[in-house]
Amino acid sequence: MIIGSLSSLAVGKVLGTPWTSMEAEIFAIDVVGLLALIYLTLKSDRFWPIWATAFQLLAVTIHTAVMMAPEITPWAFATGAVFWAYPMLLALAIGSSEHEPFARRRKIESG
C-alpha cells in the first residue's frame, strides 16, 4: 500500500496529473496493487486482506467506469478514486492491531 501510494504520488508529480481525469499510469499502479492484495488474500488466514482487496477492487472499478464513460464528472472520479483508500487503510490498521503478537502485548501491558 505504501509503495502504491508513493508510486501514484511520483507519477502525479512527474506527469502533472490533475487527479480529476483517468490516467493510465495510475490505473496500472492500482491494478498491480489489486493483484498484490489478491495474492495476499489467497495466502493469508486473516480477514483484513479480504476487505482491503474489496476496497481496492472498487477503486479499480471506478477507473474502469471512467474509461467506459469519459463524460463522468472529474469531481466524481477524483472523489471516488481517492475515497476507497481510507477504508483500506482502516482494514489494515484493525487487522494489524488484532494480530496475535500485538494483542498479546496489549493484554500483558493492561495487566
C-alpha distances in whole Angstrom, upper triangle without the diagonal:
4,5,5,6,9,10,11,12,14,15,16,18,20,21,22,20,21,18,21,22,20,19,19,16,13,14,14,10,10,12,10,7,10,12,9,9,13,14,12,14,17,17,16,19,17,17,13,11,14,13,10,11,14,12,10,14,15,13,14,18,18,18,20,22,23,23,26,27,27,29,27,27,24,24,23,20,19,19,18,15,13,15,12,9,11,12,9,8,12,12,10,12,15,14,14,17,19,18,22,22,21,23,26,25,25,28,30,30,31,34
4,5,5,6,8,10,11,12,14,15,16,18,20,20,19,21,18,22,22,21,19,19,17,14,16,15,12,12,15,13,10,13,15,12,13,16,17,15,17,20,20,19,22,20,20,16,15,18,17,13,15,17,15,13,17,18,16,17,21,20,20,23,25,25,25,28,30,29,31,28,28,25,24,24,22,19,20,19,16,14,16,15,11,13,15,12,10,14,14,12,13,17,16,15,18,20,20,23,22,21,24,26,25,26,29,30,29,31,34
4,5,5,6,8,10,10,12,14,15,16,18,19,18,20,18,22,22,20,18,17,14,12,14,13,9,11,13,11,9,13,14,11,13,16,16,15,18,20,20,20,23,21,22,18,16,19,19,15,16,19,17,14,17,19,16,17,20,20,19,22,24,24,24,27,29,28,30,28,28,25,25,25,22,20,21,20,17,16,18,16,13,16,17,14,13,17,17,15,17,20,19,18,21,23,22,25,25,24,27,29,28,29,32,33,33,34,37
4,6,5,6,9,10,10,12,14,15,16,17,16,18,15,18,18,16,14,14,11,9,11,10,6,7,10,8,6,10,12,10,11,15,15,15,17,20,20,20,23,21,21,18,16,18,17,13,14,16,14,11,14,16,13,13,17,17,15,18,21,20,21,24,25,24,27,24,25,22,22,21,18,17,18,17,13,13,15,14,11,14,15,12,12,16,16,14,17,20,19,19,22,24,23,27,27,25,28,31,30,30,33,35,34,36,39
4,5,5,6,9,10,10,12,14,15,16,14,16,13,17,17,16,15,15,13,10,12,12,9,9,13,12,10,13,15,14,14,17,19,18,19,22,23,22,25,23,22,18,17,19,18,14,15,17,15,12,16,16,13,14,18,17,16,19,21,20,21,24,25,24,26,24,23,20,20,20,17,15,16,16,12,11,13,13,9,12,14,12,11,15,16,14,16,19,19,19,22,24,24,27,27,25,28,31,30,30,33,35,34,35,38
4,5,5,6,9,10,10,12,14,15,14,16,15,18,19,18,16,16,13,11,14,14,10,12,15,13,12,15,17,16,17,20,21,20,22,25,25,24,27,25,25,22,20,22,21,18,19,21,18,16,19,20,16,17,21,20,18,22,24,23,23,27,28,26,28,26,26,22,22,23,20,17,19,19,16,14,17,16,13,15,18,16,14,18,19,17,19,22,22,21,24,26,26,29,28,27,30,32,31,31,35,36,35,36,39
4,5,5,6,8,10,10,12,13,13,15,14,17,17,16,13,13,9,8,11,10,7,10,12,11,11,14,16,14,16,19,20,20,22,24,24,25,28,26,26,23,21,23,22,18,18,21,18,15,18,19,16,16,19,19,17,19,22,21,21,24,26,24,27,25,25,21,22,22,19,17,19,19,15,14,18,17,14,17,20,17,17,20,21,19,21,24,24,23,26,28,28,31,31,29,32,35,34,34,37,39,38,39,43
4,5,5,6,9,10,10,11,10,12,10,14,14,12,10,11,8,6,9,10,7,9,12,12,11,14,16,16,17,19,21,21,22,25,26,26,29,27,26,23,21,22,21,18,18,19,17,14,16,17,13,13,17,16,14,17,19,18,18,22,22,21,23,21,21,18,18,19,15,13,15,15,12,11,15,15,12,15,18,16,16,19,20,19,21,24,24,24,27,29,29,32,32,30,33,36,35,35,38,40,39,40,43
4,6,5,6,9,10,10,9,11,10,14,15,15,12,14,11,9,13,13,11,12,16,15,14,17,19,19,20,23,24,23,25,28,28,28,31,29,28,24,23,25,23,20,21,22,19,17,20,20,16,17,20,18,17,20,22,20,21,24,25,23,25,23,22,18,18,20,17,14,16,17,14,12,16,16,14,16,19,17,17,20,22,20,22,25,25,25,27,30,30,33,33,31,33,36,35,35,38,40,38,40,43
4,5,5,6,8,10,10,13,13,16,16,16,13,14,11,10,14,13,11,14,17,16,15,19,20,19,21,24,25,25,27,29,29,30,33,31,30,27,25,27,26,22,23,25,22,19,22,22,19,19,22,21,19,22,24,22,22,26,26,24,26,25,24,21,21,23,20,17,19,20,17,16,19,20,17,20,22,20,20,23,25,23,24,28,28,27,30,32,32,35,34,33,36,38,37,37,41,42,40,42,45
4,5,5,6,8,8,11,11,14,14,13,10,10,7,7,11,11,9,12,15,14,15,18,19,19,21,23,24,25,27,29,30,30,33,32,31,28,26,27,26,23,22,24,22,19,20,21,17,17,20,19,16,19,21,19,19,23,23,21,23,22,22,18,20,21,18,16,18,19,15,15,19,19,17,20,23,21,21,25,26,24,26,29,29,29,31,34,33,37,36,35,38,40,39,39,43,44,43,44,48
4,6,5,5,5,8,8,11,11,12,9,11,9,8,12,13,12,13,16,17,17,19,21,21,22,25,26,27,28,31,32,32,35,33,32,28,26,28,26,23,23,24,21,19,21,21,17,17,20,18,15,19,20,18,18,22,22,19,21,20,19,16,17,18,15,13,16,17,14,13,17,18,16,19,22,21,21,24,25,24,26,29,29,29,32,34,34,38,37,36,38,41,40,40,43,45,43,44,48
4,6,5,7,9,11,14,15,15,13,15,12,12,15,16,15,17,20,20,19,22,24,24,25,28,29,29,31,34,34,34,37,35,34,31,29,31,29,26,26,27,25,22,24,24,20,21,24,22,19,23,24,21,22,26,26,23,25,24,22,18,19,21,19,16,19,20,17,16,20,21,19,21,25,23,23,26,28,26,28,31,31,31,33,36,36,39,39,37,39,42,41,41,44,45,44,45,49
4,6,8,11,13,16,15,15,12,14,11,12,15,16,15,17,20,19,20,23,24,24,26,29,29,30,32,34,35,35,38,37,36,32,31,32,31,28,27,29,26,24,25,26,22,22,24,23,20,23,25,22,22,26,26,23,25,25,24,20,22,23,20,18,21,23,19,19,23,24,22,24,27,26,25,29,30,29,30,33,34,33,36,38,38,41,40,39,42,44,43,43,47,48,46,48,51
4,5,9,11,13,12,12,10,11,9,11,14,14,14,17,19,19,20,22,24,25,26,28,30,30,32,34,35,36,39,37,36,33,31,32,31,27,27,28,26,23,24,24,20,20,23,21,18,20,22,19,19,22,23,20,22,22,21,17,19,21,18,16,20,21,18,18,22,23,21,24,27,26,26,29,30,29,31,34,34,34,37,39,39,42,42,41,43,46,45,45,48,50,48,50,53
4,6,9,11,11,13,11,13,12,12,15,17,16,18,21,21,22,24,26,26,28,30,31,32,33,36,37,37,40,38,37,33,32,33,31,28,28,29,26,23,25,24,21,21,23,21,18,21,22,19,19,23,23,19,21,21,19,15,17,19,17,15,18,20,17,17,21,22,21,23,26,26,25,29,30,29,31,34,35,34,37,39,39,43,43,41,43,46,45,44,48,49,48,49,52
4,5,8,8,9,8,11,10,9,12,14,14,15,18,19,19,21,24,24,25,27,29,29,31,33,35,35,37,35,34,31,29,30,28,25,25,25,23,20,22,21,17,17,19,17,14,18,19,15,16,20,19,16,18,17,16,12,14,16,13,11,15,16,14,14,17,19,18,21,24,23,23,26,28,27,29,32,32,32,35,37,37,41,41,39,41,44,43,43,46,48,47,47,51
4,5,7,10,9,13,13,12,14,17,16,17,20,21,21,23,25,26,27,29,31,31,32,35,36,36,39,36,34,31,30,31,28,26,26,26,23,21,22,21,17,18,20,16,15,18,18,15,16,20,18,15,16,15,13,10,11,13,11,9,12,15,13,13,16,18,18,20,23,23,23,26,28,28,29,32,33,33,35,37,38,42,42,40,42,45,44,43,46,48,47,47,51
4,6,8,8,12,12,10,12,15,14,14,17,19,18,19,22,23,23,25,28,28,29,31,33,33,35,33,31,27,26,27,25,22,22,22,19,17,19,17,13,15,16,13,12,15,15,13,15,18,17,14,15,14,12,8,9,11,8,6,9,11,9,9,13,15,14,17,19,19,20,23,24,24,26,28,29,30,32,34,35,39,39,37,39,42,41,40,43,46,44,45,48
4,7,9,13,14,12,13,16,16,16,18,21,20,21,24,25,25,27,30,30,30,33,35,35,37,34,32,29,28,28,26,23,23,23,20,18,19,17,14,15,16,12,11,14,14,11,13,16,14,11,12,10,8,5,6,8,6,5,9,10,9,10,13,15,16,18,21,21,22,24,26,27,28,30,31,32,34,36,37,41,42,39,41,44,44,43,46,48,47,47,50
4,6,10,12,10,11,14,15,15,17,19,20,20,23,24,25,26,29,29,30,32,34,34,37,35,33,30,28,28,26,24,23,23,20,18,18,17,14,14,14,11,9,12,12,8,10,13,12,9,10,9,9,6,9,10,7,7,11,12,10,12,15,17,17,20,22,22,23,26,27,28,30,32,32,33,36,37,38,42,43,41,42,46,45,44,47,50,49,49,52
4,7,9,8,8,11,12,12,13,16,17,17,20,22,22,23,26,27,27,29,31,32,34,33,31,28,26,26,24,22,21,20,18,16,16,15,12,11,12,9,6,9,10,7,7,11,11,8,11,10,11,9,11,11,8,9,12,12,10,12,15,16,17,20,21,21,23,25,26,26,29,31,31,32,35,36,36,40,41,39,41,44,44,44,46,49,48,48,52
4,5,5,6,9,10,11,12,14,15,16,19,20,21,23,25,26,27,29,31,31,34,32,31,28,26,26,25,22,21,21,19,16,17,16,13,12,14,12,8,11,13,10,9,13,14,12,14,14,14,12,14,15,11,11,15,14,11,13,17,17,17,21,22,21,23,26,26,26,29,31,31,32,34,36,36,40,40,39,41,44,44,43,46,48,47,48,52
4,6,5,6,9,10,10,12,14,15,16,18,20,21,23,24,25,27,29,30,33,32,30,28,25,25,25,22,20,21,19,16,16,17,14,11,13,13,9,10,13,11,9,13,15,13,17,16,17,15,18,18,14,14,17,16,13,16,19,18,18,22,23,22,23,27,27,26,29,31,31,32,35,36,36,39,40,39,41,44,44,44,47,49,48,49,52
4,5,5,6,9,10,11,12,14,15,17,18,20,21,23,24,26,27,28,32,30,29,27,24,25,24,21,20,21,19,16,17,17,14,12,15,15,11,13,16,14,13,17,18,16,20,19,20,17,19,19,15,15,18,17,14,15,19,18,17,21,23,21,22,25,25,25,27,30,29,30,33,34,34,37,38,37,39,42,41,41,44,46,46,47,50
4,5,5,6,9,10,11,12,14,15,16,18,20,21,22,24,26,26,29,28,27,24,21,22,21,18,17,18,16,13,14,14,11,10,13,12,9,12,14,13,13,16,17,16,19,17,18,15,17,16,13,12,15,14,10,12,15,14,14,17,19,17,18,22,22,21,24,27,26,27,30,31,31,35,35,34,36,39,39,38,41,43,43,44,47
4,5,5,6,9,10,10,12,14,15,16,18,20,21,23,24,25,28,27,25,23,20,20,20,17,15,16,15,11,11,12,9,7,10,10,6,9,12,11,10,13,15,14,17,16,17,15,17,16,12,13,15,13,10,12,15,14,14,18,19,17,19,22,22,22,24,27,26,27,30,31,31,35,35,34,36,39,39,39,42,44,44,44,48
4,5,5,6,9,10,11,12,14,15,17,18,20,21,23,24,27,26,25,23,20,21,21,18,16,17,16,12,13,14,12,9,12,13,10,11,15,14,13,16,18,17,21,20,21,19,21,20,16,16,19,17,13,15,18,16,16,20,21,18,20,23,23,22,25,27,26,27,30,31,31,34,35,34,36,39,39,39,42,44,44,45,48
4,5,5,6,9,10,11,12,14,15,17,18,20,21,22,25,24,23,21,18,19,19,15,14,16,15,11,12,14,11,10,13,14,11,13,17,16,15,19,21,20,23,21,22,19,21,20,16,16,18,16,13,14,16,15,13,17,18,16,17,20,20,19,22,24,23,24,27,28,28,31,32,31,33,36,36,36,39,41,40,41,44
4,5,5,6,9,10,10,12,14,15,16,18,20,20,23,22,21,18,15,16,16,12,11,13,11,7,9,10,8,6,10,11,9,11,14,14,14,17,19,18,21,19,20,18,19,18,14,14,15,13,10,11,14,12,11,15,15,13,15,18,17,17,20,22,21,22,25,26,26,30,30,29,31,34,34,34,37,39,39,40,43
4,5,5,6,9,10,10,12,14,15,17,18,20,23,22,21,19,15,16,16,13,11,12,12,8,8,11,9,7,10,12,10,11,14,15,14,16,19,19,22,20,22,20,22,20,17,17,18,16,13,15,16,14,14,17,18,15,17,20,19,18,22,24,22,24,27,27,27,30,31,31,32,35,36,36,38,41,41,42,44
4,5,5,6,9,10,11,12,14,15,17,18,21,21,21,18,15,16,17,14,12,14,14,10,11,14,12,10,14,15,13,14,18,18,17,20,23,22,26,24,25,23,24,23,20,19,21,19,15,16,18,16,15,18,19,15,17,20,19,18,21,23,22,22,26,27,25,29,29,29,31,34,34,35,37,39,39,40,43
4,5,5,6,9,10,10,12,14,15,16,19,18,18,15,12,13,14,10,9,12,11,8,9,12,10,10,13,15,14,15,18,19,19,21,23,23,26,24,25,23,23,22,19,18,19,17,14,14,16,13,12,15,15,12,13,16,15,14,17,19,18,19,22,23,22,26,26,26,28,30,31,31,34,36,36,37,40
4,5,5,6,9,10,10,12,14,15,18,17,16,14,11,11,12,9,6,9,9,6,6,10,9,8,11,13,13,13,16,18,18,20,22,22,25,23,24,23,23,21,18,18,19,16,14,15,16,12,12,15,15,11,14,17,15,14,18,19,18,19,23,23,22,26,27,26,28,31,32,32,34,36,36,37,40
4,5,5,6,9,10,11,12,14,17,17,17,15,12,12,14,12,9,11,13,10,10,13,13,11,14,16,15,16,19,20,20,21,24,25,28,26,28,26,27,25,22,22,23,20,17,18,19,16,16,19,18,15,17,19,17,17,20,21,19,21,24,24,23,26,27,27,29,32,32,33,35,37,38,39,41
4,5,5,6,9,10,11,12,16,15,16,14,10,12,13,11,9,12,13,10,12,15,14,13,16,18,18,18,22,23,22,25,27,27,30,28,29,28,28,26,23,23,23,21,18,19,20,17,15,18,17,14,15,18,16,14,18,19,17,18,21,22,20,23,24,24,26,28,29,30,32,34,34,36,38
4,5,5,6,9,10,10,13,12,12,10,7,8,10,7,5,9,10,8,10,13,13,12,15,17,17,18,21,22,23,24,27,27,30,27,29,27,27,25,22,22,22,19,17,17,18,14,13,16,14,11,13,15,12,11,15,16,14,15,19,19,18,21,22,22,24,26,27,28,30,32,32,33,36
4,5,5,6,9,10,13,13,12,12,8,8,10,9,6,9,11,10,10,13,14,13,15,18,18,18,21,23,23,24,26,28,30,28,30,28,29,26,24,24,24,21,19,20,20,16,16,18,17,13,16,18,15,14,18,19,16,18,21,21,20,22,24,24,25,28,29,30,32,34,35,36,38
4,5,5,6,9,12,13,14,13,9,10,13,12,9,13,15,13,13,17,17,16,18,21,21,21,24,26,25,27,30,31,33,31,33,31,32,30,27,27,27,24,22,23,23,19,19,21,19,16,18,20,17,15,19,20,17,18,21,21,19,22,23,24,25,27,29,30,31,33,34,36,38
4,5,5,6,9,10,11,10,7,9,11,10,9,12,14,13,14,17,18,17,20,22,22,23,26,27,27,29,31,32,35,32,33,32,32,30,27,27,27,24,22,22,22,18,17,19,17,14,15,17,14,12,16,16,13,14,18,17,15,18,19,20,21,24,25,26,28,30,31,32,34
4,5,5,8,8,8,8,5,6,9,9,7,10,13,12,13,16,17,17,19,21,22,22,25,27,27,28,30,32,34,31,33,32,31,29,27,27,26,23,22,22,21,18,17,19,16,13,15,16,13,12,16,16,13,15,18,16,15,18,20,21,21,24,25,26,27,30,31,32,34
4,6,8,10,11,12,9,9,12,13,11,13,16,15,15,18,20,19,21,24,24,24,26,29,29,30,32,34,36,34,35,34,34,32,30,30,29,26,25,25,25,21,21,22,20,17,19,20,16,16,19,19,16,18,21,19,18,20,22,23,24,26,28,28,30,32,33,34,36
4,7,9,11,12,10,11,14,14,13,16,18,17,18,21,22,22,23,26,27,27,29,31,31,33,35,36,39,36,38,37,36,34,32,32,31,29,27,27,27,23,22,23,21,18,19,20,17,16,19,19,15,16,19,18,16,17,19,21,22,23,25,26,28,29,31,32,34
4,5,8,9,7,9,12,12,12,15,17,17,18,21,22,22,24,26,27,27,30,32,32,33,36,37,39,36,38,36,36,34,31,31,30,28,26,26,25,22,21,21,19,16,17,18,14,13,16,15,12,13,16,14,12,14,16,17,18,20,22,23,24,26,28,29,30
4,7,9,9,10,13,14,14,16,18,19,20,22,24,24,26,28,29,30,32,34,34,35,38,39,41,38,39,38,37,35,33,33,32,29,28,28,26,23,22,22,20,17,18,18,14,14,16,15,11,13,15,13,11,12,15,17,16,18,21,22,22,24,26,27,29
4,6,7,8,10,11,12,14,16,17,18,20,22,23,24,26,28,28,30,32,33,34,36,37,39,36,37,36,35,32,31,30,29,27,25,25,23,20,19,19,16,14,15,14,11,11,13,11,8,10,12,10,9,11,14,14,14,17,19,19,20,23,24,25,26
4,6,6,7,9,10,11,13,15,16,17,19,21,22,24,25,26,28,30,31,32,33,35,36,33,34,33,32,30,28,28,26,24,23,22,21,17,17,17,14,12,13,12,9,10,12,10,7,11,12,10,11,13,16,16,15,18,21,20,21,24,25,25,27
4,5,5,6,8,10,11,12,14,15,17,18,20,21,23,24,26,28,29,30,32,33,34,31,32,30,29,27,26,25,23,21,20,19,18,14,14,13,11,9,10,9,5,6,9,8,5,9,11,10,10,14,16,15,15,19,20,20,21,24,25,25,27
4,5,5,6,8,10,10,12,14,15,16,18,20,21,22,24,26,27,28,30,31,33,30,31,29,29,26,25,24,23,21,19,19,18,14,13,14,12,9,11,11,8,8,11,11,8,11,14,13,13,16,18,17,18,21,22,22,24,27,27,28,31
4,6,5,6,9,10,10,13,14,15,16,19,20,21,22,25,26,27,28,30,32,29,30,29,28,26,24,24,23,20,19,19,18,14,14,15,12,10,13,13,9,10,14,13,11,14,16,15,15,18,21,20,20,23,25,25,26,29,30,30,33
4,5,5,6,9,10,11,13,14,15,17,19,20,21,23,25,26,27,28,30,26,27,27,25,23,22,21,20,17,16,16,14,11,11,12,8,7,10,10,6,9,12,11,10,13,15,14,15,19,21,20,20,24,25,24,26,29,29,29,32
4,5,5,6,9,10,11,12,14,16,17,18,20,22,23,24,26,27,28,25,26,25,24,22,20,19,18,16,14,14,13,9,9,10,8,5,8,9,6,7,11,11,10,12,15,15,16,19,21,20,21,24,25,24,26,29,29,30,32
4,5,5,6,9,10,10,12,14,15,16,18,20,21,22,24,25,27,24,26,25,24,22,20,20,19,16,14,15,14,11,11,13,11,8,11,12,10,11,14,15,13,16,18,18,18,22,24,23,24,27,28,28,30,32,33,33,36
4,5,5,6,9,10,10,13,15,15,16,19,20,21,22,24,25,22,24,23,23,20,18,19,17,14,13,14,13,9,11,13,10,8,12,13,11,12,16,15,15,18,20,19,20,24,26,25,25,28,30,29,31,34,34,34,37
4,5,5,6,9,10,11,13,14,15,17,19,20,21,22,24,20,21,20,19,17,15,15,14,11,10,11,9,6,7,9,7,6,10,11,9,11,14,15,15,17,19,19,20,24,26,25,25,29,29,28,31,33,33,33,36
4,5,5,6,9,10,11,12,14,16,17,19,20,21,23,20,21,20,19,17,15,15,14,11,9,10,10,7,7,10,10,7,11,13,11,12,16,17,16,18,21,21,22,25,27,26,27,30,31,30,32,35,35,35,38
4,5,5,6,9,10,10,12,14,15,16,18,19,22,19,21,20,20,17,15,16,16,12,11,13,12,9,11,14,12,11,14,16,14,15,19,19,19,21,24,24,24,27,29,28,29,32,33,33,35,38,38,38,41
4,5,5,6,9,10,10,13,14,15,16,17,19,16,18,17,17,14,12,13,12,9,8,11,10,7,10,12,11,11,14,15,14,16,19,20,20,22,24,25,25,29,31,30,30,34,34,33,36,39,38,38,41
4,5,5,7,9,10,11,13,15,15,16,18,15,16,15,15,12,10,10,10,7,5,8,8,6,8,11,11,10,13,15,15,16,19,20,20,22,25,25,26,30,31,30,31,34,35,34,36,39,38,39,42
4,5,5,6,9,10,11,13,14,15,17,15,17,16,17,14,11,12,13,10,8,11,12,10,11,15,15,13,16,18,18,18,22,23,22,24,27,27,28,31,33,32,33,36,37,36,39,41,41,41,44
4,5,5,6,9,10,10,12,14,16,13,16,15,16,13,11,13,13,10,9,12,13,11,13,16,16,15,18,20,19,21,24,24,24,26,29,29,30,33,35,34,35,38,39,38,40,43,43,43,46
4,5,5,6,9,10,10,11,13,10,12,12,12,10,7,9,10,7,6,10,11,10,12,15,15,15,18,20,20,21,24,25,25,27,30,30,31,35,36,35,36,39,40,39,41,44,43,43,47
4,5,5,6,9,10,10,13,11,13,12,13,11,8,10,12,9,7,11,13,12,14,17,18,17,19,22,22,23,25,27,27,28,31,32,32,36,37,36,37,41,41,40,43,45,45,45,48
4,5,5,6,9,10,13,11,14,14,16,13,11,13,15,12,11,14,16,15,17,20,20,19,22,24,24,25,28,29,28,30,33,34,34,38,39,38,39,42,43,42,45,47,47,47,51
4,5,5,6,8,10,8,11,12,14,11,9,12,14,11,11,15,15,15,17,20,20,20,23,25,25,26,29,30,30,32,34,35,36,39,41,40,40,44,44,44,46,49,48,48,51
4,5,5,5,8,6,9,9,12,10,7,10,12,11,10,14,15,16,18,21,21,21,24,26,26,27,30,31,31,33,36,36,37,41,42,41,42,45,46,45,47,50,49,49,53
4,6,6,9,9,12,12,15,14,11,13,16,14,13,17,18,18,20,23,24,23,26,28,28,29,32,33,33,35,37,38,38,42,44,42,43,47,47,47,49,52,51,51,55
4,6,9,9,13,14,17,15,12,16,18,15,15,19,20,20,22,25,25,25,28,30,29,31,34,35,34,37,39,40,40,44,45,44,45,48,49,48,51,53,53,53,56
4,5,6,10,11,14,12,11,14,16,14,15,18,19,20,22,25,25,26,28,30,30,32,34,35,36,38,40,41,41,45,47,45,46,50,50,49,51,54,54,54,57
4,5,8,9,12,11,10,13,15,14,14,18,19,20,22,25,26,26,28,30,31,32,34,36,36,38,40,41,42,46,47,45,46,50,50,49,52,54,54,54,57
4,6,8,11,11,10,13,15,15,16,19,20,21,23,26,27,27,30,31,32,34,36,37,38,40,42,43,44,47,49,47,48,52,52,50,53,56,55,55,58
4,6,8,7,7,10,12,11,12,15,16,18,20,22,23,24,26,28,29,30,32,33,34,36,38,39,40,44,46,44,44,48,48,47,49,52,51,51,55
4,5,5,6,9,10,11,12,15,15,18,20,22,23,24,26,27,29,30,32,33,35,36,38,39,41,44,46,43,44,48,48,46,49,52,51,50,54
4,5,5,6,8,10,10,12,14,16,18,20,22,22,24,26,27,28,30,32,33,34,36,38,39,43,44,41,43,46,46,45,47,50,49,49,52
4,5,5,6,8,10,11,12,15,16,18,20,21,22,24,25,27,28,30,31,33,34,36,37,41,42,40,41,44,44,42,45,48,46,46,50
4,6,5,6,8,10,10,13,15,16,18,19,21,22,24,25,27,28,30,31,33,34,36,39,41,38,39,43,43,41,44,47,45,45,49
4,6,5,6,8,10,12,14,16,17,18,20,22,23,24,26,27,28,30,32,33,34,38,39,37,38,42,42,41,43,46,45,45,48
4,6,5,6,8,11,12,14,16,17,18,20,22,23,24,26,27,28,30,32,33,37,38,35,37,40,40,39,41,44,43,43,46
4,6,5,6,9,11,12,14,15,16,18,20,21,22,24,25,27,28,30,31,35,36,34,35,38,38,36,39,42,40,40,44
4,6,5,7,10,11,12,13,15,17,18,20,21,23,24,26,27,28,30,34,35,33,34,37,37,36,38,41,40,40,43
4,6,7,8,11,12,12,14,16,17,18,20,22,23,24,26,28,29,32,34,32,33,36,36,35,38,40,40,40,43
4,6,6,8,10,11,12,14,16,16,18,20,21,22,24,26,27,31,32,29,31,34,34,32,35,38,37,37,40
4,6,6,8,9,11,12,14,15,17,18,20,21,22,24,26,29,31,28,29,33,33,31,34,36,35,35,39
4,5,6,6,9,10,11,13,15,16,17,19,20,22,23,27,28,26,27,30,31,29,32,35,34,34,37
4,6,5,6,9,10,11,12,14,15,16,18,20,21,25,26,24,25,28,28,27,30,33,32,32,35
4,5,5,6,9,10,10,12,14,15,16,18,20,24,25,22,23,27,26,25,28,30,29,29,33
4,5,5,6,9,10,10,12,14,15,16,18,22,23,21,21,25,25,24,26,29,28,28,32
4,5,5,6,9,10,11,12,14,15,17,20,22,20,21,24,25,24,26,29,28,28,32
4,5,5,6,9,10,10,12,14,15,19,20,18,19,22,22,21,24,26,25,26,29
4,5,5,6,8,10,11,12,14,18,19,16,17,21,21,19,22,25,24,24,27
4,5,5,6,8,10,11,12,16,18,16,16,20,20,19,21,24,24,24,27
4,6,5,6,9,10,10,14,15,14,15,18,18,18,20,23,23,23,26
4,5,5,6,9,10,14,14,12,13,16,16,15,18,20,20,20,23
4,5,5,6,9,12,14,11,11,15,15,14,16,19,19,19,22
4,6,5,6,10,12,10,11,14,15,14,16,19,19,20,23
4,5,5,9,9,8,9,12,13,12,15,17,17,18,21
4,6,8,9,6,7,10,10,9,12,14,14,15,18
4,6,8,7,6,9,11,10,11,14,15,15,18
4,6,6,6,9,10,11,12,14,16,17,19
4,5,5,6,8,10,10,12,14,15,17
4,6,5,6,9,10,11,12,14,16
4,5,5,6,9,10,11,12,14
4,5,5,6,9,10,11,13
4,5,5,6,9,10,11
4,5,5,6,9,10
4,5,5,6,9
4,6,5,6
4,6,5
4,5
4
